[in-house]
């Protein structure tokens, strides 16, 4: 059994809580001068004793929805993954279902709909001037013809 000070043990526990097990092993090796296997076994025993606090599903959903409202789906998935310990695929699936059921009528959906309406209205404004549209198409045809002529006489 290795002799670890309470401060070092607390620091190692903090590293374990932050998913930095390798750094925790290194910390134990540096402070006790023990071998790698002994340090790893000690950290494993701390990890078994270490309990994550119980996760309140409503609070977690609220946190994920807050991240989603900022438009950051990847951060929401990562937050859910870190909080629950689930895999990436399960976390992504849960966040997408949460978006469907809880965000459907919320500001995220409304802002997306507003963006789509703005794009459509911009396109209709651009199409209201048929002369401008015709001149742009004519310019494209002339440029393509010039490029083809250049390529034909280059060979």
N, C-alpha and C positions, 0 to 999 in steps of 0.2 A: 504494500500500500504506500502511495506517495503522500508526502506532507505538503499540503497546499494552504496558503494563508487565506483567511476569509475574504480579503480584498481581491485576491487573484481569482478565487472561486466566484465571487460576485461578477467580476469582469468577464470571466469565461461564460457565465450564465447569460450575461447581456449579449455576448457575441453569438451564443446559441440562439437566443431569441431573435436576433437579426439575421438568422440563416448564414452565419459565418463560422461554420464548424471547423474549417481548416485553420482559421486564425485563432480559434480557441485552443486547438491542439498545440499550435506554435507557442501560444502564450504559456501554456502549462509546461512545455519543454523548456522554454527560456527561464521560467521562474523556479523550476524544480530540478533542472538538469537530469531529468529522467529520459528514458528511451521513447521512441515513437509509439511503440505498441502500448506501453504503460500510459502514456498521455492520451492516446486514442481511447483506450478502455475507460480511463477516468472521465473523459468528455462524454462517452457513450452513457456512462452511469449518470452523469449530470443531466444528459438529454432525456433519459427515461424519467427522471424526477421532475424535470421541467414540464409544467403544464401551461398551455396557452389558455388565456381567459376564455370563458364561454362566449360565443358570438351570438349576439341578438340579431335574428334575421331581419327584423324591421329596421334596425339601425344600419345594418349593412346595406339593405336595399336603398335606404335613404342616401347613404354615402355614395353608392354606385350611381343613383339617379342624379345626384349633385354633380358628379364628374361627367356624366353623359350630357347634362344640361350645358356644360361648357364646350360640348362638341368633341370630346376626347374619348372615343370608344375604346381605344387600345389601353389607355390608362385605367378605365373602368374595369376592363377584363383583368388587367394585372392586379388591381386592388382587390378584386373578388378572389382571384387565384391565391394571392398572398394571405388574405384573411381566412380562407377556408382550407387551404392546403390541397385543394383539388387540382387536377391537371388542367392544361391549357385548353383542351377541347371542351371539357365539361364547363369550365369557366366561361368560355366564349358562348357556348350554347345557352347557359343560364342568363348571361347579360343580354343576349339577343331576345330571349323570351321575355325578359323584364322590359326591354324596350318596346316590344309588341304590346304587352298588356298594360303597362303603366304609363308609357310615354306616348302612346298612340294619339291621345287627344291633348297632349301637353304642348309646351312651347317648342320643343324640338320639332315635332311634326308640323306645327304651324309655321315655324321659320323656314323649314324645307319647302313647304307648299308656297310660301311667299316668294322664296327664291325662284321656284319654278314659274310662278305667275309673272315675276319680273322678267325672266328670260323670254317667255312667250310674248309679253308685251313689247319688249325690245325688238324682237324679230318682226312683229307685226308693224311696228313703226318703220323699220327699215324697208319692209316690203310695200309701204304705202307710196313710195316714190318709184314708179315703174321705169322712168327714164334713167335714174341712177342705177337701178338694178340691171337694166339693159346695157348701160355703158360699162359696168364692171364685168359682165359676161363677155362683152365684145373685147375688152382689154385682155381677158384671160385667153380667148381664142387667138388673138393676134400674137400674144407671147408664146403660146404653144406652137403656132405655125412658124414663128421665127426660130424657135428652138429646133423644130423638125427640119427646117430648111438648112440650118447651120450643120446639123448632124449629117444630113444627106450629102452636102458638098464637102464635108470634112473627110469622108471616107473615100 
